Amino acid sequence: MGTYLNKKEFNDVLKELKKEYRIYGPKLFRNKGRFSDTDLVRYDEISDLDEIEFNKKSYYSPKEVLLPIMQTLFYFTEDKVIEPKIDDKKVLVFLRSCDIHAVKRLDEIYLKNGVEDPYYKRRREKIKFILMECQSSFENCFCVSMGTNKTDDYSLFVKKDGDSILVKVKDEDFTSYFDMGEEIEVNPKFIKENKIKVSIPDDLDIDIFKSPIWSEYTSRCIGCGRCNTVCGTCSCFSMQDIFYKDNEKTGERRRVWASCQIDGYSEVAGGFDFRSNQGDRMRFKVMHKIYDFNKRFGYQMCVGCGRCDDACPEYISFSNCVNKLNQEIKEEK
């Protein structure tokens, strides 16, 4: 069961929740898009229902709430190391089904991949999800093909219906906040079909590394890394030691998002680069998403949000690439 609230009642609940939680959701930034006259939808802290963008897909994924673009791990002096203070507040995030599935992929990498990452774990333990409903499939989405169009992993479901709000409470921690209004049946509706359909070949293996299909991307991809930065499941980072000018023996260690598509990512000592051209880098990214991760964890890494296709300035399509691989394997049989 759920409840039916008006806008004022819902905003009053948000106000109460913010005493204990930081609340994040997709937010519209006017004239902050790719061009001066375009808008940008990006995750940010919210305080009011009207700040939440329910009808547009966010350009960036919500992973930056869990995994900051730049994170200071510790400060150091000549004789000691100091970890930064931790925000005691818990976190609530408005997420669509595919993005909730994307967090599961990050959990596999940072928590279940042999060694737990303590920095990620501290943030992850504080986070709970508010499910947002997709009224229709967005451009470039293929979540149905990836099986990420549905989820029951959420604490609250919130749906905007004109000036009213429908709320379903699954987590007992929130029951007292929404013990008001008319009690009604509330259940999320999930996307059943996307315009784009993706078929991942069942018998995919490393022999596809030799395919000439990858050479197309050597000439097309410019190595900007946008596809990685907007992706909800890309998890790579680099380390930086920053030394302060006033005392070169003190500073801080940071980790910063990295991209497997840019120069220097696969470079090792001595200057050798394992993947020096963009075709090899595209192959690495695609195979990691639909082969390597699946081989280790038993399901696909890509969640079909389509943000990589949205962001690419060269109109390179990840979904089209996967379908090309599938077609090539079929033709070889």
C-alpha positions as CSV (number, residue, x, y, z in Angstrom):
1,M,0.0,0.0,0.0
2,G,1.0,3.6,-0.4
3,T,-0.2,7.1,0.3
4,Y,-1.3,10.2,-1.7
5,L,0.2,13.5,-0.8
6,N,-0.1,17.1,-2.1
7,K,3.0,19.0,-2.9
8,K,3.1,20.9,0.4
9,E,2.8,17.7,2.4
10,F,5.6,16.1,0.4
11,N,7.9,19.1,0.7
12,D,7.2,19.1,4.5
13,V,8.4,15.4,4.6
14,L,11.5,16.3,2.6
15,K,12.2,19.0,5.1
16,E,12.0,16.5,8.0
17,L,14.1,13.9,6.1
18,K,16.9,16.5,5.5
19,K,17.5,16.7,9.2
20,E,18.9,13.1,8.9
21,Y,19.6,12.7,5.2
22,R,21.2,14.4,2.3
23,I,18.8,14.0,-0.6
24,Y,20.0,13.9,-4.2
25,G,18.1,13.8,-7.4
26,P,18.3,14.7,-11.1
27,K,18.2,18.5,-11.3
28,L,17.7,20.8,-14.3
29,F,20.5,23.4,-14.9
30,R,19.4,26.0,-17.4
31,N,21.8,26.9,-20.1
32,K,24.5,24.7,-18.6
33,G,24.4,22.0,-21.4
34,R,26.8,21.2,-24.1
35,F,26.0,24.5,-25.9
36,S,25.3,27.9,-24.3
37,D,21.5,27.6,-25.1
38,T,21.0,24.0,-24.0
39,D,20.1,22.7,-20.6
40,L,21.8,20.0,-18.4
41,V,20.2,17.5,-16.1
42,R,22.7,16.3,-13.5
43,Y,22.5,14.9,-10.0
44,D,22.6,17.5,-7.2
45,E,21.3,17.9,-3.7
46,I,17.6,18.9,-3.6
47,S,15.3,20.4,-1.0
48,D,12.0,20.8,-2.9
49,L,9.9,18.6,-5.2
50,D,10.0,21.2,-8.0
51,E,13.8,20.8,-8.2
52,I,13.5,17.2,-9.2
53,E,13.5,16.5,-13.0
54,F,11.1,13.5,-13.5
55,N,10.7,13.7,-17.3
56,K,14.3,13.8,-18.6
57,K,17.2,11.4,-18.3
58,S,20.1,12.8,-16.5
59,Y,23.2,13.5,-18.7
60,Y,25.6,12.2,-16.0
61,S,24.8,9.1,-14.0
62,P,24.2,9.3,-10.3
63,K,27.4,7.4,-9.5
64,E,29.1,10.7,-8.5
65,V,27.0,10.6,-5.4
66,L,28.7,7.3,-4.4
67,L,32.0,7.8,-6.1
68,P,33.1,11.4,-6.2
69,I,34.9,12.6,-9.4
70,M,37.8,13.7,-7.1
71,Q,38.1,12.3,-3.6
72,T,40.8,13.1,-1.0
73,L,41.8,9.8,0.6
74,F,44.2,11.2,3.2
75,Y,46.4,14.2,4.1
76,F,50.1,13.6,4.9
77,T,52.8,15.5,6.7
78,E,56.4,14.6,7.4
79,D,55.4,12.1,10.2
80,K,51.7,11.3,10.0
81,V,48.7,10.6,7.9
82,I,45.3,12.1,8.5
83,E,42.0,10.9,7.0
84,P,39.4,13.6,6.1
85,K,36.4,14.0,8.3
86,I,33.3,11.9,7.3
87,D,29.9,13.5,6.8
88,D,27.7,11.8,9.4
89,K,24.4,12.3,7.5
90,K,22.8,9.4,5.6
91,V,21.9,9.8,1.9
92,L,18.8,9.3,-0.1
93,V,19.0,9.2,-3.9
94,F,16.2,9.4,-6.5
95,L,17.1,6.7,-9.1
96,R,15.6,5.0,-12.1
97,S,15.6,1.2,-12.4
98,C,18.7,1.0,-14.6
99,D,20.7,3.3,-12.3
100,I,19.8,1.1,-9.3
101,H,21.2,-1.9,-11.2
102,A,24.3,0.2,-12.0
103,V,25.0,0.6,-8.3
104,K,24.9,-3.2,-8.0
105,R,27.7,-3.4,-10.6
106,L,29.7,-0.9,-8.6
107,D,29.1,-2.9,-5.5
108,E,30.6,-6.0,-7.2
109,I,33.7,-4.1,-8.2
110,Y,34.4,-2.2,-5.0
111,L,33.0,-4.6,-2.4
112,K,32.9,-8.1,-3.8
113,N,36.0,-8.3,-6.0
114,G,38.4,-9.8,-3.5
115,V,39.2,-6.7,-1.4
116,E,36.6,-4.2,0.0
117,D,37.3,-0.6,-0.8
118,P,36.9,1.2,2.6
119,Y,36.2,4.6,1.1
120,Y,33.5,3.3,-1.2
121,K,32.0,1.1,1.6
122,R,31.7,4.1,4.0
123,R,29.6,6.0,1.6
124,R,27.7,3.0,0.3
125,E,26.5,2.0,3.8
126,K,24.8,5.4,4.2
127,I,22.8,5.3,0.9
128,K,19.2,4.3,0.3
129,F,17.3,4.5,-3.0
130,I,14.1,6.3,-4.0
131,L,12.8,4.7,-7.2
132,M,11.7,7.0,-10.0
133,E,9.3,5.7,-12.7
134,C,10.1,6.1,-16.4
135,Q,6.9,7.1,-18.2
136,S,8.4,6.1,-21.5
137,S,11.7,4.9,-22.9
138,F,14.3,7.6,-23.4
139,E,16.5,8.1,-26.5
140,N,19.2,5.5,-26.9
141,C,18.0,3.4,-23.9
142,F,18.1,-0.4,-24.2
143,C,17.4,-1.4,-20.6
144,V,14.9,-4.1,-21.5
145,S,17.6,-6.0,-23.5
146,M,19.9,-5.9,-20.5
147,G,17.2,-6.9,-18.0
148,T,17.6,-3.7,-16.0
149,N,14.2,-2.2,-16.7
150,K,12.7,-3.6,-13.5
151,T,13.8,-3.6,-9.8
152,D,12.5,-4.2,-6.3
153,D,15.6,-2.8,-4.6
154,Y,14.4,0.5,-3.2
155,S,13.3,2.0,0.0
156,L,10.7,4.4,-1.4
157,F,8.8,4.7,-4.7
158,V,7.8,8.3,-5.6
159,K,5.6,9.3,-8.6
160,K,4.5,12.8,-9.5
161,D,0.9,12.9,-10.6
162,G,0.2,16.6,-11.5
163,D,0.4,18.5,-8.3
164,S,0.0,15.3,-6.2
165,I,2.6,12.7,-5.2
166,L,2.1,9.0,-4.9
167,V,4.5,7.3,-2.4
168,K,5.1,3.6,-1.7
169,V,7.1,2.8,1.4
170,K,9.0,-0.4,1.4
171,D,11.6,0.4,4.2
172,E,10.1,0.6,7.7
173,D,12.6,3.4,8.5
174,F,10.4,5.8,6.5
175,T,6.9,4.6,7.7
176,S,6.6,7.4,10.3
177,Y,7.4,10.1,7.7
178,F,4.5,9.1,5.4
179,D,1.9,8.1,8.0
180,M,-0.6,10.6,6.6
181,G,-2.9,11.2,3.7
182,E,-5.2,8.8,1.9
183,E,-4.0,5.2,1.8
184,I,-4.1,3.7,-1.7
185,E,-2.5,0.9,-3.8
186,V,0.7,2.2,-5.3
187,N,3.0,0.2,-7.5
188,P,5.7,1.3,-10.0
189,K,5.2,0.7,-13.7
190,F,8.3,-0.4,-15.6
191,I,9.3,0.0,-19.2
192,K,8.4,-3.1,-21.3
193,E,10.0,-2.1,-24.6
194,N,12.7,0.1,-26.0
195,K,13.1,1.3,-29.5
196,I,16.7,0.0,-29.5
197,K,17.2,-3.7,-29.0
198,V,20.6,-5.3,-28.3
199,S,21.6,-8.9,-28.7
200,I,24.7,-10.0,-26.9
201,P,26.1,-13.2,-28.6
202,D,25.9,-16.2,-26.2
203,D,29.1,-17.7,-27.6
204,L,31.2,-14.6,-27.4
205,D,34.9,-15.2,-26.7
206,I,38.3,-13.6,-27.1
207,D,38.6,-14.7,-30.7
208,I,36.5,-11.6,-31.5
209,F,39.6,-9.6,-30.5
210,K,41.0,-10.3,-34.0
211,S,37.9,-9.0,-35.8
212,P,38.5,-6.1,-38.2
213,I,35.4,-4.4,-36.8
214,W,37.5,-2.6,-34.2
215,S,39.6,-0.7,-36.8
216,E,36.5,1.4,-37.6
217,Y,36.8,3.1,-34.2
218,T,40.5,3.8,-34.6
219,S,39.5,6.5,-37.1
220,R,36.2,7.6,-35.5
221,C,36.9,7.8,-31.8
222,I,38.8,11.0,-30.6
223,G,39.6,9.6,-27.2
224,C,37.7,12.3,-25.2
225,G,36.5,9.8,-22.5
226,R,32.9,11.2,-22.3
227,C,31.5,7.7,-22.6
228,N,33.3,6.7,-19.4
229,T,32.4,9.8,-17.4
230,V,28.7,9.6,-18.1
231,C,28.5,5.8,-17.6
232,G,26.9,4.5,-14.4
233,T,29.1,1.4,-14.3
234,C,32.6,2.6,-15.3
235,S,34.7,2.5,-12.1
236,C,38.3,3.2,-13.0
237,F,40.4,5.9,-11.3
238,S,43.9,7.2,-11.1
239,M,45.9,8.3,-8.1
240,Q,47.4,11.8,-7.6
241,D,49.8,13.0,-4.9
242,I,49.4,16.7,-4.4
243,F,52.3,18.5,-2.7
244,Y,51.6,21.9,-1.1
245,K,53.8,24.8,-2.2
246,D,54.3,26.2,1.3
247,N,55.7,22.9,2.5
248,E,56.7,20.3,-0.1
249,K,56.7,17.5,2.5
250,T,53.0,17.9,3.1
251,G,50.1,17.3,0.8
252,E,47.2,14.9,0.0
253,R,46.5,11.8,-1.9
254,R,43.5,11.9,-4.2
255,R,41.8,9.5,-6.5
256,V,40.2,10.8,-9.6
257,W,38.0,9.3,-12.3
258,A,40.0,7.9,-15.2
259,S,39.0,6.8,-18.7
260,C,40.2,3.7,-20.6
261,Q,39.6,5.7,-23.8
262,I,42.2,8.5,-23.2
263,D,45.9,8.6,-23.9
264,G,48.1,7.4,-21.0
265,Y,45.5,5.1,-19.3
266,S,47.2,1.9,-20.3
267,E,50.8,3.2,-20.3
268,V,53.3,1.4,-18.1
269,A,56.8,2.2,-16.9
270,G,59.2,2.7,-19.8
271,G,56.5,4.4,-21.9
272,F,54.9,1.3,-23.4
273,D,51.2,1.6,-24.1
274,F,49.2,-1.7,-24.3
275,R,46.4,-0.1,-26.2
276,S,47.9,2.8,-28.2
277,N,45.0,3.2,-30.7
278,Q,41.4,4.0,-30.2
279,G,40.2,0.7,-31.9
280,D,42.0,-1.3,-29.2
281,R,40.6,0.9,-26.5
282,M,37.0,0.5,-27.8
283,R,37.5,-3.2,-27.9
284,F,38.7,-3.2,-24.3
285,K,35.7,-1.2,-23.1
286,V,33.1,-3.1,-25.0
287,M,34.5,-6.6,-24.1
288,H,34.8,-5.5,-20.4
289,K,31.1,-4.5,-20.4
290,I,29.7,-7.6,-22.2
291,Y,32.3,-10.4,-21.6
292,D,34.8,-10.0,-18.8
293,F,32.4,-8.8,-16.1
294,N,29.9,-11.4,-17.0
295,K,32.6,-14.1,-16.9
296,R,33.5,-13.1,-13.4
297,F,30.1,-12.2,-11.8
298,G,27.6,-14.0,-13.9
299,Y,25.6,-11.1,-15.4
300,Q,26.3,-8.2,-17.8
301,M,28.0,-5.0,-16.7
302,C,26.2,-2.7,-19.1
303,V,22.7,-1.6,-17.8
304,G,21.5,-0.1,-21.1
305,C,21.0,3.5,-20.0
306,G,22.4,4.7,-23.3
307,R,24.2,7.7,-21.8
308,C,27.4,6.8,-23.7
309,D,25.6,7.1,-27.0
310,D,24.0,10.4,-25.8
311,A,27.3,11.9,-24.9
312,C,29.6,10.8,-27.8
313,P,30.5,13.8,-30.0
314,E,31.4,11.4,-32.9
315,Y,28.0,9.6,-32.7
316,I,29.6,6.2,-31.9
317,S,26.9,3.9,-30.6
318,F,27.8,1.2,-28.0
319,S,24.5,-0.6,-28.7
320,N,25.2,-0.7,-32.4
321,C,28.7,-2.0,-31.8
322,V,27.4,-4.9,-29.8
323,N,24.8,-5.8,-32.4
324,K,27.6,-5.7,-35.1
325,L,29.5,-8.2,-33.0
326,N,26.5,-10.4,-32.8
327,Q,25.9,-10.2,-36.5
328,E,29.6,-11.0,-37.3
329,I,29.5,-14.1,-35.1
330,K,26.3,-15.3,-36.8
331,E,27.9,-14.9,-40.2
332,E,30.9,-16.9,-39.2
333,K,28.8,-20.0,-38.3
